[in-house]
Amino acid sequence: MDDLREIRTLLAKPDPSPEAVTRRRRQLRSSMHRPAPRRRARWFLVPVVAAATAAAVAIVPGRLGGSPPPPPPSASASAPSNAREVLLVAATSAERAPEGSGTYWHITVTQEGRPPQEYWYRRDGQFWLKGAGLKGEGRLLRFTRKPELFAVGALRMTFDELRALPDEADALYTRLRSAIAERGLRTSAGPATDAQQDGFAVETLLSLISQAPVSPQVRAAAYRALATRPGVVDLGETEGGRRLEIPLAVGKGVVVVDPETARVRNTPVWAPLTGGIAFSEKGVTIDAEWTERLPAE
């Protein structure tokens, strides 16, 4: 027994110092605050979305005594958390913004180096347009005498359908994703895959945020739904807001969002009311508001 006691005494390590214990406790607490990696949901016949209910907050520990600072979290771990926070702040701003009123929903699409394109959409589905590439460029033209559906990303809806969209993020995304699956959308390579259908749904969310005549509550729900999507990355500050990399139906795009005003300052993808989906490498700025009158022809 004395031999065993002597061996245990030789192998035993001394207790750590109080300073070491305190340092390890602080490092453990800081690591517990780092956001856990998100798992990408698989889509089956009935799409179901698991929404995040709160934005994660990354805490960067400072120098403790004479110990070296711990390594900062990697960009891949911290960026999605920051992107979600930007979008959730924008959602709150959108919800608080006054909606305004008027006879026409006026959309202005501005692209660098080109005259702006303008649309005036009436609740009964009739709309007028003015801008580059039209006959008599600079003139106001009535597009059609029959009612037209409003273009929202890959979908088209009546004004009443837009106003009836759910104002809760999960329900809104599920409604849009189901509608896209039912349409059987295709790309140049063939039928859209599940991932591409997710991208079409994201493009539709961007249209709701930037150009559709929806209520402030639905616009806020679109921001919150976008905040739950995997692959959204914060690229940092820029003039007018934050640059967010967002997965689209084909590839990725960079959107500039001002979270304080809930305004999209720049987007690479939008839905012209004349049909289709438009893309621009430099992106466009979209302004949309209610107005009481058409401009003079």
Secondary structure by P-SEA (a helix, b strand, c coil): caaaaaaaaaaccccccaaaaaaaaaaaaaaaacccbbbbbbbccbbbbbcccbbbbbbbbcccccccccccccccccaaaaaaaaaaaaaaaaaaccccccccbbbbbbcccccbbbbbbcccccccccccccccccccccccccbbbbbcccccccaaaaaaccccaaaaaaaaaaaaaaaccccccccccaaaaaaaaaaaaaaaaccccccaaaaaaaaaaaaacccbbbccccccbbbbbbbcccbbbbbbbcccccccccccbbbbccccbbbbccbbbbbbbbbcccccc
